Amino acid sequence: MEQVEKAVSAAVYDEGDAGLDLGASLLAAAPWPDAGRELLRRGEEFVRRAWERGWQPADVVRVVRRDLDDRHVRLATDLIAAENRRYAGTAPRWEAQLRDLEASHIWWGGDARYADELATRERTDRFSLATAFLELFRHLIRLPAIEPVGPPPGEPVHVRPHTPTADEPRMLTRVRALLAKAEATDYPDEAEALTAKAQELMARHSIDAALLAAQGHTGDVPTACRIGVDAPYETAKAILLDAAASANRCRAVWNSGLGFSTVVGFEPDLESVELLYTSLLVQGTAAMTRAEAAQRAGGRKRTKSFRQAFLTAYASRVGHRLSEATEHVTEEAGGSLLPVLAARDVAVEDRAERMFPQTTSTRVRGVSDHAGWEHGTAAADQATMPGRPGVTR
């Protein structure tokens, strides 16, 4: 449709707002059902280009949510669902992302009806919808190329998928239950103990998977996933994610500009990292809120520096305690297992080095609030780890 082509060209490839207004005006004046169908087609093309540059559905929605607004997120989800119709099948992680985003299927009756049904859903005028579409297109076309963590949909999967062990679903259910209890309790020592128990279960499962792979029962190789690291306090959150990754024999590489970390490891360990990081973030935020309330009750006002110091100290100390839990389980398994685990560590490191040949380390800055650091360390230091002597301050 020529009018849509003119609108997209005027808005998407122009730096200023004048082209955006012109494009939106052209779209609003076009026959709306035809314009909606053509916007879907062009949007699918922009989404497909994002896939070719290494992006995945959750990545796209995350960056759109960060940089635009909720309407753009809904439109992006529509375009992802529309583009997904092209593919007979996708990788398991891709399918899981589509389910989480509710983008596995289109919600509208047909592309010819999309524009009218969209206007009903959004309850706004054509010009506003056209502007939102063009802003989204502009954002999608400017996404940079990133390291792929799996084949784009439509391409064959050359890596043999992870074969779950017989007890894996039951183990994950137990881990989720332990972490849910840790998030729900108001007692830091109980939360720490529950989290440590979950880490021990995950470490034992990782060892079992390593043994099966060493015996030739599975064809697992290291893979990767991306996990969002959102503002505020993203530096502390990246440290927390790195702690969860290291404790589970993975490596995390943070992209601060795009707001995510890429975690490299074997598939069972990646799932453990995702579960653990999400729970630790909930627990750390709750502990920080309680610490701030206690400070305010004592007549002190705390600032951003307190929260940054708290979460950084929390992440640092939790990392040590998670590693202790993993080392404890490894010691129990016996020294004969060490060559198997070392080989997997080398494989993960090699995959990470090939994906990220140029990484940099940076010094953590801005941790200047002593009280925040003390409270954050205490929040991570309250509990007795299972099988370990208690830690006292």
N, C-alpha and C positions, 0 to 999 in steps of 0.2 A: 504494500500500500504506500503510494508515493508520499502522501502527507505525513505518515508516521516516519518514513525514512528521513524526510526533511527535518522533522521535529527532533529525532534522535541525533542527527548530524549537528544540528544547531546547538543542542544542549550538552551532549556527552563529550564532544571534542572541543568545547569552548571552556576556557578557564573562568570566565566571569558569569554573573547572574543574568546578564542580558540575554544570552543564548538560552538559558534555562527558562526564562519567562516567555521568550518567543516560542520555544518548543512546546511548552505547556499550553500556550494559546492555540497553536496549530492542532494539538491533540484534542483539546476541548471542543474545537469546532468541527472535528472529523466525525463521521458516523460512528457512534459510540460502540456498538457491538463489533464492527469491523476493526476499530482501533484497539479494542480490548484483545481481540484475537491476535492481532499483529504484535501488540506489546508482549503478549505471552511468547510468541515465536522469537522475538528479538531477545527477550529476557532469558529464554532457554539457551540461546547462543552465548550470551555473556556468562551464564553459569557454566556452560560447557568449557569455555575458555579458562575459567577458574580451575576446573578439574584438571585441565591439561597443564596448568602451572603449579600443581601440587596441592591445591586446596581441597578440603573435604566439607561435607554439609555443615557439621558442627563448627568448623573454622569460619565459614562464611557467615553464618548466623551470629557467631560471637563477635566478629569484627563489625558487622552491621549494627548490632545492638550497642556496641561501645561507641561508635562514631555517629550514628543517626538516631532514629527513635523507634517506638514500638510499631508504628505503621509500616516503616521500612522493613522491620523484622518480619511482619506478617507477609508482606509482598515477596520478600526473599524466600520465605518458606514456600509460598505458592509456586515460585519459579523453579525451586528445587524439586517439588513434587511433579511439576509438569515435565521437567527434563528427565526425571527418573523413569517416565513411561517408555523411554527409548531402549531400556536395558532389560534383558531377560533375567539377569541375576547380578548381584553385587556381592562383595566380600562381607563376611559376618559383621565386622566393625562398622562398615558402611551402612548395612541394614539396621544395625542397632541405633546409629545416629538418626536415620530416617524415622524410626519408630519414636525415638525421644522427641524429635521435632514435630511429630505428627505430619510427616511429609511422605509417608509410604504410598499414599493414594491422594488423588485430587478430591477436593470437597465440592467443587462446582459440578453442575450437571453436564456440561460440555463447553468446549472453548467458545462457541458462538454465544453462550449465555454468561460467560465469565464476567464481562464488563458490568452487566446489570446486577448480577449477584454480588459482585465486589462492591458496587456502590451501595447496595443494601447493607452489606456487612459493615462497611466503613462509615456509613451515614455522613457523607460529605459530598461536595460538588466535584464535577469532572476536572476542573482546573487543579484543584488540590490533589486529586488522585494522579493526574498526569504529571504534576510537579514531583510527587513522591516517586513515581516510577523513574523519571529521568534522573533524579538525584541518586536513586539506587543504581541505575545503569552506569552513571558516572563513577560511582564508588567501585562497582565490580570491575569495570574495565581498567581501573588503575591499581588493582591488587598486584603486588609484585610476585614473582616466582619464588616458591619456597621449596624446601626439601620434601620430596614425596615420601609418605609413610606407607604407601601401598599403591597398587595399580589403580588408575582411574577406571570408572565403570565402563564396561564394554571391552576391556582388554583382558587377556587371559592371566590367571594367577599362576605364576611360576613357582611360588613357594608353597610347599605342602602345608595345608592348614593344621593348626594345633588339634590333636586328638585328645579330648578330655579323658582323664582317668575315671574309673568307676565311682570313686568317692568324691570327685571334685564338686558336683552340685551340692552334696551334703555338707562338705567343708565350707563352701562359700556361704551357705545358709547360716552355719554356725558363726562364721566371721561377721556377717552382716548383723546377726542378732547381738553379738558381743559389742560391736561398735554402736549399734542403736542404743543399747543400755548405757554405754559410756557417754553418749551425747545427751541422754535424758537425765542423768543423775546430777545433783547439785553438789556432790562431794568429790573434790579433785582427786583424792586418793583412790576412790572407787573407780573413777573414770580412767586413771592411769593404769590400774590393775587390769581392768577389762580390756583396754587397748593393748597392753603388753601380752595378754593371753591371746588376743586376736593375731598379733604379730607372730607369736610362737606357732600358732596353727598354720599361718601362711608360710612360715619358714619350713616347717615340716613338710607341707605340701610341695614346696619348691624342691626340697631334697628328693622326695619321692619321684617327682617329674624328671629330675636329673638322672636318677638311677634307671628309670624306664628308658630314657633316651640313650643312656650309655649301653644298655643291653640290646639296643636296636629295636625296641618295641614302638617307638615313635620317631617321627622325622622332624622334630621341632628344630627350628633355627631362630636366631634372634630377629625380632621385628621391631616395630615402633608405633607409638601413638602420640597424639598431642593432647595436652591438658591445659585448659585456660588458667591463666594467672592474672586475675583482675585487680584493678585499682579499687580502693587505696591500699597502701602498704604492700605493693606488689613485690618489693625486694624481699621482705620478710616471708611472704607467701612462697616465693621462688625457693628460698632457703628451706622452708618446710617441705616443699615438694621434693627437693633434692635429698632431704633426709629420709623421706619415705622411700624414694627410689634406691638410695644407697643401701638401706637396710634390707631391701628385697632384690639385691644383686642386679640392679638396673643403673642406667646412667641418664641423667636429666640435663638437657641443654636449653637454657632460657633465652627466648627472643623477646627482649623487653619492649622493642618497638611495636610488635604485633600482639603482645599480651598473651603468650602461651609458652609452655615448655614442651619440647619433644623428648619423650622418655623412650629409651632403647632398652630392650630386654627380651626375655622369652615370654611367650603369651601368658602363661599362668601368673608370672611375676608382674606383668603389666596390669593385669586385673587387680592384683593385690595392691599395687601402688595407687590405682584410681580409688579403690575403696578406702584405703587408709588415709590418703591425703584429704579426701572430702570430709571424713570424720574428724581428723585432727584439726582441720580448719574450723569446723563447727565448735569443737571443744575449746580450741584456743580463743576463739572470739567470745565464747561464753565466759571463760575464765577472765579474760581481759575486762569484760563488762562488770563482773563482780569486783575485780580489783579497783576499777575506777569508782564504783559505788562506795567502796570502803574508804578510798582516798577523799572523796567528796564529803563523806560523813565526818571525816577528821578535819574538815575545813580547808583542804587543799584542792586547788583546781588543777586538773590535768589536761594536757594539750595533745596535739598530734605527736609530739616527740615522745610522750609517755607511751602511746599506743604502738608507735614504731619500735621503740626499745623493748616493750613487752613482747610483741610478736617475734622479734628477732631472737631474743633470749629464749623464748619458748621453743622456737624452731631449732635452735642450736642444742638445747638440752634434750629435747625429745629425740633428736637424731642420735645422740649418744645412747640413750636408753633403748631405742629400737635396735640399734646395732648390738647392744649387749644381749638383748633377747635372741637375736639371730645367732650370735656367737654361741650362746648357751645351747641352743638346739643343735648347732653344728658339732659342738664338742660331744654332746650326748650320742650323736650318730656315729662317732668314731673316726679315727684318722684315716682309715682306708678310703673314706669318701672324698678326702681333700683333692686328689687329682681330678676327679670328675667335676667338682665345683670349680676348680681352677680353670679347667678347660672351658667351661661355660662362661666364666668371667672373661677369659681371653676372647671368646667369640663375641660377647657383647661389646667389649672395648673395640674390637676390630670393626664391627658394624658401625659403631658410633663414630669412629675415626673416618670411615669411608663416607658417612653421611655428612659429617662436619669436619672437614680437614682443617678449617681455620676457626678455632674458638679462642676466646679471650677470657681471662679471669679478671675480676675487678674487686677492689676493696669495698666493703660495706660502709657506707657513710651515713651520717645523721643519727647514729645511736648515741645520744648525749644525755638521756634521762636516766640517772642512776636508779631511781625508785622504780621506773618502768622495767629496767633490766632485772632488778632484784625480784620484783613480783612475777615477771615472766619465767625466770629460772625456778622460783618456788612452785609455780603452777605445774611445771613439767617434772618437779622433783619430789612431789608429795608421796608417791606410792612406793610400796615394796614390789619389785618385779617378781613374777612367779619364778621360784627356783633360785632367787638371788637374795642376798642380805639387804636389809633396808638401807636407804640412803638418808642421812640426816644433814641438816644444814649447820 
